[in-house]
Amino acid sequence: MVDMADGLWNWCVAQEVDADRVEGALAGALERRVGEIENALPGALMTDVYRVGGDFPTLVDVYLAPSDVAEETIASAVAVRLGAAVLLPDDTLNPSRYVLAEPDGTLRAVHVAEVETDDGPERRHVRPCTGSDPACASPGGCDRSRFKPDPTRERPTPV
């Protein structure tokens, strides 16, 4: 039996989404029961879904996240089910860098401006991680991520 008390996922969604829709999308993606943290079901994932401002107004905390599946795979499946982009932390220490799971399931590295508010973090101004963005110069190491910068013709990868 897999220990389901493995981790915590913190995501945000690019539209206002009710908790029951988020839970349904998670349940479908993971083929598991999902419930709100205040109504925890035995053996189920627990979620806390709440609102903030910004371009990603729905924050989603997933408790007891399984370690036997990749977080970005499930975030991608949830984005498809919701029809909305989902932003999740990436594997660098760069505080402005995230992975964006788009509504079509595509995963890409992005940078986001983040402001802490009394209601929680607001994220705005998503832009592709190109490798030459000033945010890429952070010691967090965008080039060390498994989600590589996506150079454009206007912004090629620095040599």
N, CA and C of each residue as an Amber inpcrd file, in Angstrom:
protein
   477
   0.8430000  -1.1860000   0.0000000   0.0000000   0.0000000   0.0000000
   0.8880000   1.2490000   0.0000000   0.5260000   2.2420000  -0.8060000
   1.2780000   3.4900000  -0.9120000   0.8850000   4.3990000   0.2450000
   1.8860000   5.0130000   0.8740000   1.6100000   5.9990000   1.9260000
   1.1460000   7.2750000   1.2550000  -0.1180000   7.6310000   1.4610000
  -0.6850000   8.7920000   0.7840000  -0.4090000  10.0970000   1.5190000
   0.1920000  10.0520000   2.6790000   0.4810000  11.2640000   3.4440000
   1.8590000  11.7950000   3.0830000   2.0980000  11.9460000   1.7950000
   3.4380000  12.2450000   1.3270000   3.7710000  13.7140000   1.2210000
   2.8380000  14.5640000   0.8410000   3.2810000  15.9210000   0.5840000
   2.1850000  16.9570000   0.5150000   2.6070000  18.1280000   0.0760000
   1.7380000  19.2840000  -0.0480000   1.9870000  19.9150000  -1.4070000
   0.9220000  20.1880000  -2.1280000   1.0060000  20.9080000  -3.3890000
   0.3240000  22.2510000  -3.1960000   0.9450000  23.3240000  -3.6870000
   0.3790000  24.6740000  -3.6430000   0.2680000  25.1970000  -5.0650000
  -0.9440000  25.3670000  -5.5280000  -1.2010000  25.8160000  -6.8850000
  -2.0570000  27.0700000  -6.8710000  -2.1370000  27.7260000  -8.0140000
  -3.1230000  28.7740000  -8.2040000  -3.6840000  28.6600000  -9.6120000
  -4.9370000  29.0570000  -9.7550000  -5.6800000  28.8710000 -10.9990000
  -6.0150000  30.2310000 -11.5890000  -5.9400000  30.3380000 -12.9080000
  -6.1020000  31.6070000 -13.6150000  -7.5570000  32.0070000 -13.8190000
  -8.4310000  31.5710000 -12.9500000  -9.8100000  32.0590000 -12.9300000
 -10.4210000  31.6730000 -11.5840000 -11.5360000  32.2950000 -11.2600000
 -12.2140000  31.9350000 -10.0150000 -12.9110000  30.5980000 -10.2250000
 -12.5760000  29.6400000  -9.3700000 -13.1190000  28.2880000  -9.4780000
 -13.6020000  27.8620000  -8.0950000 -14.7860000  27.2860000  -8.0340000
 -15.3310000  26.7990000  -6.7680000 -14.5730000  25.5680000  -6.3020000
 -14.5550000  25.3700000  -4.9910000 -13.8460000  24.2420000  -4.3860000
 -14.3400000  22.9060000  -4.9260000 -15.6430000  22.7560000  -5.1410000
 -16.1380000  21.4680000  -5.6160000 -15.6630000  21.1470000  -7.0280000
 -15.4890000  22.1580000  -7.8820000 -14.9300000  21.9220000  -9.2300000
 -13.4740000  21.5130000  -9.1440000 -12.7090000  22.1750000  -8.2740000
 -11.2990000  21.8100000  -8.0890000 -11.2010000  20.3770000  -7.5730000
 -12.0110000  20.0530000  -6.5730000 -11.9900000  18.7010000  -6.0020000
 -12.3710000  17.6550000  -7.0460000 -13.3680000  17.9550000  -7.8690000
 -13.7640000  17.0260000  -8.9340000 -12.6570000  16.8100000  -9.9520000
 -11.9800000  17.8980000 -10.3200000 -10.8760000  17.7870000 -11.2810000
  -9.7280000  16.9720000 -10.6950000  -9.4080000  17.2170000  -9.4220000
  -8.3490000  16.4340000  -8.7570000  -8.7380000  14.9670000  -8.6360000
  -9.9730000  14.7130000  -8.2260000 -10.4400000  13.3360000  -8.0730000
 -10.3680000  12.5980000  -9.4070000 -10.7550000  13.2630000 -10.4840000
 -10.6940000  12.6410000 -11.8040000  -9.2680000  12.3780000 -12.2580000
  -8.3870000  13.3190000 -11.9990000  -6.9890000  13.1680000 -12.4210000
  -6.2720000  12.0760000 -11.6410000  -6.5750000  11.9720000 -10.3520000
  -5.8790000  11.0040000  -9.4930000  -6.6600000   9.7110000  -9.2540000
  -7.9290000   9.7150000  -9.6820000  -8.8010000   8.5670000  -9.4370000
  -8.8310000   8.2190000  -7.9480000  -9.0400000   9.2720000  -7.1320000
  -9.1010000   9.1540000  -5.6640000 -10.1630000  10.0930000  -5.1400000
 -10.5750000   9.8310000  -3.9360000 -11.5120000  10.7420000  -3.2740000
 -10.7640000  11.9960000  -2.8310000 -11.4670000  13.1040000  -2.9110000
 -10.9090000  14.3960000  -2.5110000 -11.9790000  15.1320000  -1.7270000
 -11.5810000  15.7550000  -0.6220000 -12.5280000  16.5210000   0.1750000
 -11.8830000  17.7600000   0.7460000 -12.7320000  18.6930000   1.1760000
 -12.2250000  19.9100000   1.8060000 -11.6130000  19.5740000   3.1530000
 -10.6340000  20.3460000   3.5320000  -9.8920000  20.0740000   4.7580000
 -10.8040000  20.0450000   5.9840000 -11.8460000  20.8930000   6.0010000
 -12.7100000  20.8960000   7.1750000 -13.6850000  19.7230000   7.2080000
 -13.8370000  19.0050000   6.0890000 -14.7010000  17.8190000   6.0290000
 -13.8830000  16.6230000   5.5490000 -12.7670000  16.3760000   6.1990000
 -11.8350000  15.3470000   5.7460000 -12.4900000  13.9690000   5.7150000
 -12.2640000  13.2770000   4.6160000 -12.7480000  11.9160000   4.4500000
 -11.5940000  10.9570000   4.6980000 -11.8170000   9.8470000   5.3680000
 -10.7240000   8.8880000   5.6050000 -10.0960000   8.4260000   4.2810000
  -8.7710000   8.5070000   4.2030000  -8.0370000   8.0530000   3.0270000
  -8.0990000   8.9790000   1.8320000  -8.7400000  10.1240000   1.9780000
  -8.8860000  11.0480000   0.8490000  -7.8250000  12.1310000   0.8960000
  -7.5480000  12.7100000  -0.2640000  -6.7550000  13.9270000  -0.3080000
  -7.5880000  15.0330000   0.3190000  -6.9200000  15.9950000   0.9200000
  -7.6310000  17.1360000   1.4850000  -7.2120000  18.3920000   0.7390000
  -8.1580000  19.2920000   0.5280000  -7.8650000  20.5360000  -0.1720000
  -8.3450000  21.7290000   0.6370000  -7.6970000  22.8370000   0.3790000
  -8.1490000  24.1260000   0.8730000  -8.1290000  25.0400000  -0.3450000
  -9.2770000  25.5510000  -0.7370000  -9.4070000  26.3860000  -1.9260000
  -9.9060000  27.7530000  -1.4590000  -9.1840000  28.8030000  -1.8260000
  -9.5790000  30.1420000  -1.3900000  -9.2030000  31.1690000  -2.4400000
  -9.7300000  32.3770000  -2.2720000  -9.5810000  33.4370000  -3.2690000
  -8.5970000  34.5180000  -2.8190000  -7.8990000  35.0520000  -3.7880000
  -7.0520000  36.2350000  -3.6220000  -7.2590000  37.0870000  -4.8740000
  -6.5460000  38.1820000  -4.9880000  -6.5970000  38.9880000  -6.2000000
  -5.5600000  38.4750000  -7.1960000  -5.2950000  39.2750000  -8.1890000
  -4.2640000  38.9370000  -9.1620000  -4.8020000  38.1780000 -10.3580000
  -3.8750000  37.7570000 -11.2010000  -4.2300000  37.0370000 -12.4230000
  -4.5480000  35.5660000 -12.1600000  -4.2260000  35.0830000 -10.9810000
  -4.4890000  33.7050000 -10.5680000  -5.2500000  33.7550000  -9.2440000
  -6.5600000  34.0660000  -9.3020000  -7.3020000  34.3880000  -8.0870000
  -7.7170000  33.2090000  -7.2100000  -7.5640000  31.9900000  -7.6740000
  -7.9420000  30.8390000  -6.8640000  -6.6910000  30.1130000  -6.4030000
  -6.4780000  30.0600000  -5.0970000  -5.3450000  29.3260000  -4.5340000
  -5.8380000  27.9550000  -4.0930000  -5.0280000  26.9370000  -4.3600000
  -5.3780000  25.5570000  -4.0470000  -4.2250000  24.9290000  -3.2820000
  -4.5010000  24.4790000  -2.0690000  -3.5340000  23.6990000  -1.2990000
  -4.0500000  22.2710000  -1.2660000  -3.2090000  21.3320000  -1.6660000
  -3.5690000  19.9110000  -1.6710000  -2.7100000  19.2270000  -0.6170000
  -3.3730000  18.6980000   0.4100000  -2.6820000  18.0150000   1.4940000
  -2.7360000  16.5140000   1.2710000  -1.7270000  15.8240000   1.7500000
  -1.6000000  14.3690000   1.5940000  -1.4120000  13.9880000   0.1310000
  -0.7080000  14.8660000  -0.6070000  -0.4590000  14.6220000  -2.0290000
   0.4320000  13.3900000  -2.1900000   0.0970000  12.5210000  -3.1210000
   0.8800000  11.2970000  -3.3150000   2.2510000  11.5840000  -3.9260000
   3.2310000  10.7950000  -3.5370000   4.5750000  10.9670000  -4.0960000
   4.8260000  10.0350000  -5.2770000   3.8740000   9.1740000  -5.5960000
   4.0830000   8.2210000  -6.6710000   3.6490000   8.7500000  -8.0400000
   3.2400000  10.0130000  -8.1130000   2.9220000  10.6680000  -9.3760000
   3.5840000  12.0380000  -9.3900000   3.9350000  12.5060000 -10.5670000
   4.5740000  13.8200000 -10.6880000   3.5300000  14.9200000 -10.5160000
   3.8490000  15.8780000  -9.6560000   2.9280000  16.9820000  -9.3860000
   2.5220000  17.6950000 -10.6780000   3.4850000  17.9490000 -11.5610000
   3.1620000  18.6910000 -12.7800000   2.2440000  17.8880000 -13.7080000
   2.3210000  16.5700000 -13.6640000   1.4190000  15.7440000 -14.4660000
  -0.0170000  15.9160000 -13.9940000  -0.2110000  15.9000000 -12.6850000
  -1.5590000  16.0610000 -12.1370000  -2.0420000  17.4940000 -12.3440000
  -1.1750000  18.4860000 -12.1550000  -1.5630000  19.8810000 -12.3870000
  -1.9970000  20.0760000 -13.8390000  -1.2970000  19.4460000 -14.7670000
  -1.6560000  19.5240000 -16.1810000  -3.0420000  18.9210000 -16.4220000
  -3.2940000  17.7620000 -15.8340000  -4.5940000  17.1110000 -15.9940000
  -5.7100000  17.9550000 -15.3680000  -5.4330000  18.5780000 -14.2370000
  -6.4140000  19.4420000 -13.5860000  -6.6760000  20.6770000 -14.4500000
  -5.6310000  21.2620000 -15.0340000  -5.8000000  22.4320000 -15.9100000
  -6.7140000  22.0900000 -17.0910000  -6.5200000  20.9190000 -17.6670000
  -7.3690000  20.4890000 -18.7810000  -8.8120000  20.3470000 -18.3080000
  -9.0110000  19.6920000 -17.1680000 -10.3630000  19.4720000 -16.6440000
 -11.0570000  20.7850000 -16.2740000 -10.3110000  21.7480000 -15.7600000
 -10.8930000  23.0410000 -15.3830000 -11.0250000  23.9890000 -16.5720000
 -10.2500000  23.7480000 -17.6300000 -10.2270000  24.6830000 -18.7520000
  -9.5740000  25.9940000 -18.3680000  -8.6290000  25.9250000 -17.4210000
  -7.9550000  27.1280000 -16.9150000  -6.5090000  26.7910000 -16.5910000
  -5.6280000  27.7530000 -16.7850000  -4.2120000  27.5510000 -16.4790000
  -4.0160000  27.3760000 -14.9770000  -3.0540000  26.5190000 -14.6330000
  -2.6870000  26.2700000 -13.2400000  -1.2010000  26.5680000 -13.0970000
  -0.8640000  27.3410000 -12.0890000   0.5150000  27.7220000 -11.8140000
   0.9990000  26.9350000 -10.6050000   2.1810000  26.3230000 -10.7240000
   2.7440000  25.5570000  -9.6210000   4.2290000  25.8390000  -9.4970000
   4.7950000  25.6350000  -8.3080000   6.2290000  25.8990000  -8.1220000
   7.0720000  25.0080000  -9.0290000   8.2120000  25.5290000  -9.4300000
   9.1210000  24.7140000 -10.2400000  10.2060000  24.1260000  -9.3510000
  11.2540000  23.6140000  -9.9650000  12.3130000  22.9180000  -9.2320000
  13.5670000  23.7650000  -9.0300000  13.4410000  25.0920000  -9.1340000
  14.5800000  25.9720000  -8.8650000  14.3380000  26.6980000  -7.5500000
  15.3050000  27.4570000  -7.1460000  15.1510000  28.3010000  -5.9620000
  14.8260000  29.7400000  -6.3510000  14.5400000  29.9710000  -7.6300000
  14.2150000  31.3000000  -8.1170000  12.7820000  31.6390000  -7.6890000
  12.6020000  32.6670000  -6.8520000  11.2740000  32.9550000  -6.3010000
  10.2490000  33.4390000  -7.3200000  10.6690000  33.8600000  -8.4980000
   9.7080000  34.3360000  -9.4920000   9.3890000  33.2730000 -10.5420000
  10.0110000  32.1210000 -10.4520000   9.8690000  31.1060000 -11.5000000
   8.8770000  30.0200000 -11.1000000   7.9970000  29.6880000 -12.0380000
   6.9540000  28.6850000 -11.8390000   6.8290000  27.8310000 -13.0880000
   6.0330000  26.7900000 -12.9700000   5.6160000  25.9970000 -14.1230000
   4.1590000  26.3310000 -14.3740000   3.8320000  26.6170000 -15.6180000
   2.4590000  26.9110000 -16.0030000   1.9010000  25.6980000 -16.7320000
   0.8320000  25.1230000 -16.1760000   0.0900000  24.0560000 -16.8440000
  -1.0620000  24.7390000 -17.5740000  -1.0240000  24.7080000 -18.8900000
  -2.0260000  25.4170000 -19.6810000  -3.2720000  24.5580000 -19.8770000
  -4.3940000  25.1680000 -20.2400000  -5.6440000  24.4140000 -20.3900000
  -5.5800000  23.2890000 -21.4280000  -4.6040000  23.3340000 -22.3270000
  -4.4530000  22.2390000 -23.2960000  -3.4940000  21.1600000 -22.7870000
  -2.9890000  21.3200000 -21.5550000  -2.0890000  20.3300000 -20.9660000
  -0.6160000  20.6390000 -21.1150000  -0.2720000  21.6600000 -21.9000000
   1.1280000  22.0380000 -22.0950000   1.7380000  22.5420000 -20.7910000
   2.9710000  22.1450000 -20.5380000   3.7300000  22.6320000 -19.3790000
   4.8650000  23.5060000 -19.8780000   5.0320000  24.6900000 -19.2710000
   6.1610000  25.5390000 -19.6480000   6.6090000  26.3700000 -18.4720000
   7.8680000  26.7360000 -18.5020000   8.4580000  27.5670000 -17.4440000
   8.0850000  29.0210000 -17.6840000   7.7310000  29.7070000 -16.5980000
   7.3560000  31.1170000 -16.6780000   7.9220000  31.8660000 -15.4780000
   7.9190000  33.1730000 -15.5910000   8.2180000  34.0530000 -14.4560000
   6.9510000  34.8240000 -14.1310000   6.7590000  35.1230000 -12.8480000
   5.5490000  35.7670000 -12.3620000   5.9350000  36.7980000 -11.3160000
   5.2740000  37.9440000 -11.3570000   5.4260000  38.9320000 -10.2890000
   4.4920000  38.5180000  -9.1550000   5.0180000  38.4940000  -7.9440000
   4.2380000  38.0570000  -6.7930000   4.2700000  39.1210000  -5.7100000
   3.0960000  39.3950000  -5.1340000   2.9650000  40.3490000  -4.0420000
   2.2200000  39.6490000  -2.9170000   2.7680000  39.7200000  -1.7190000
   2.1080000  39.1250000  -0.5530000   1.0630000  40.1040000  -0.0400000
  -0.1580000  39.6060000   0.1680000  -1.2420000  40.4300000   0.7060000
  -1.7810000  39.7630000   1.9720000  -2.6850000  40.4400000   2.6520000
  -3.3050000  39.8590000   3.8460000  -4.1060000  38.6060000   3.5100000
  -4.6110000  38.5050000   2.2730000  -5.3930000  37.3490000   1.8490000
  -4.5410000  36.2100000   1.3050000  -3.2830000  36.4880000   1.0190000
  -2.3850000  35.4880000   0.4510000  -1.6320000  36.0760000  -0.7240000
  -0.7740000  35.2830000  -1.3490000   0.0420000  35.8040000  -2.4540000
  -0.7860000  36.0430000  -3.7210000  -0.6090000  37.2270000  -4.3010000
  -1.2180000  37.5450000  -5.5880000  -0.1460000  37.4340000  -6.6580000
  -0.4660000  36.7450000  -7.7190000   0.4910000  36.5580000  -8.8150000
  -0.0610000  37.2220000 -10.0680000   0.8320000  37.9890000 -10.7290000
   0.4440000  38.7580000 -11.9150000   1.5810000  38.7380000 -12.9390000
   1.2420000  39.1670000 -14.1350000   2.2210000  39.4200000 -15.1960000
   3.0650000  38.1780000 -15.5180000   2.4120000  37.1160000 -15.9020000
   3.1060000  35.8980000 -16.3170000   3.8200000  36.1660000 -17.6300000
   5.0640000  35.7350000 -17.7010000   5.8380000  35.8650000 -18.9370000
   6.7130000  34.6320000 -19.0910000   7.0000000  34.2280000 -20.3210000
   7.8090000  33.0210000 -20.5300000   9.2030000  33.1690000 -19.9420000
   9.7340000  32.0970000 -19.4420000  11.1370000  32.0570000 -19.0280000
  11.9490000  31.8150000 -20.2900000  12.7170000  32.8070000 -20.6910000
  13.4690000  32.7310000 -21.9380000  14.9520000  32.4490000 -21.7260000
  15.3970000  32.5080000 -20.5030000  16.8190000  32.3640000 -20.2260000
  17.5320000  33.7020000 -20.2370000  16.9310000  34.7070000 -20.8640000
  17.5490000  36.0240000 -20.8900000  16.7160000  37.0630000 -20.1300000
  15.6210000  36.6460000 -19.5570000  14.7970000  37.5290000 -18.7330000
  15.6390000  37.9710000 -17.5360000  15.5350000  39.2140000 -17.0950000
  16.3020000  39.6360000 -15.9130000  16.0560000  38.7390000 -14.6950000
  14.8580000  38.1700000 -14.5800000  14.5730000  37.2730000 -13.4580000
  15.3920000  35.9890000 -13.5390000  15.8600000  35.6370000 -14.7250000
  16.6750000  34.4270000 -14.8980000  18.0650000  34.6040000 -14.2990000
  18.4630000  35.8480000 -14.0610000  19.7960000  36.1110000 -13.5040000
  19.8610000  35.8080000 -12.0100000  18.7190000  35.5340000 -11.4060000
  18.6740000  35.1870000  -9.9820000  19.5350000  33.9550000  -9.7320000
  20.1200000  33.8530000  -8.5410000  20.9400000  32.6820000  -8.2350000
  20.1510000  31.3730000  -8.2410000  18.8300000  31.4360000  -8.4410000
  17.9930000  30.2430000  -8.4450000  18.2670000  29.2820000  -9.5730000
  18.8750000  29.7220000 -10.6460000  19.3100000  28.8310000 -11.7110000
  18.2530000  28.3030000 -12.6410000  17.6310000  29.1720000 -13.4610000
  16.6290000  28.7260000 -14.4240000  17.1870000  27.6570000 -15.3590000
  18.4630000  27.7880000 -15.7140000  19.0660000  26.8360000 -16.6450000
  19.3270000  25.4720000 -16.0090000  19.2000000  25.3570000 -14.6960000
  19.4120000  24.0780000 -14.0150000  18.1330000  23.2690000 -13.8670000
  17.0330000  23.8710000 -14.2280000  15.7290000  23.2240000 -14.0730000
  15.5130000  22.1650000 -15.1430000  14.6810000  21.1890000 -14.8360000
  14.3010000  20.2520000 -15.8970000  13.2820000  20.8960000 -16.8260000
  12.7020000  22.0550000 -16.4100000  11.8430000  22.8550000 -17.2740000
  12.7050000  23.9640000 -17.8500000  13.3180000  23.7000000 -18.9650000
  14.3020000  24.6060000 -19.5590000  13.6610000  25.9090000 -20.0310000
  14.4430000  26.9990000 -19.9950000  13.9470000  28.2540000 -20.5730000
  13.5550000  28.0310000 -22.0250000  12.5950000  28.8110000 -22.4710000
  12.0700000  28.6940000 -23.8210000  12.5020000  29.9190000 -24.6210000
  13.6860000  29.8520000 -25.2460000  14.1690000  31.0250000 -25.9790000
  13.2510000  31.3570000 -27.1590000  13.2120000  32.6390000 -27.4680000
  12.4440000  33.0910000 -28.6280000  13.4250000  33.7080000 -29.6250000
  12.9480000  33.9950000 -30.7950000  13.7960000  34.6190000 -31.8110000
  14.2950000  35.9670000 -31.3160000  13.4160000  36.6860000 -30.5950000
  13.7990000  37.9990000 -30.0710000  14.7160000  37.8730000 -28.8620000
  14.6220000  36.7630000 -28.1350000  15.3980000  36.5570000 -26.9140000
  16.0400000  35.1790000 -26.9400000  17.0970000  35.0100000 -27.6940000
  17.7470000  33.7020000 -27.7380000  18.4140000  33.3700000 -26.3990000
  18.6580000  32.0990000 -26.1980000  19.3370000  31.6690000 -24.9690000
  20.7220000  32.2980000 -24.9090000  21.1130000  32.8880000 -23.7600000
  22.4300000  33.5020000 -23.6700000  23.5240000  32.4410000 -23.7490000
  24.6580000  32.8410000 -24.2970000  25.7860000  31.9180000 -24.4410000
  26.6420000  31.9430000 -23.2010000
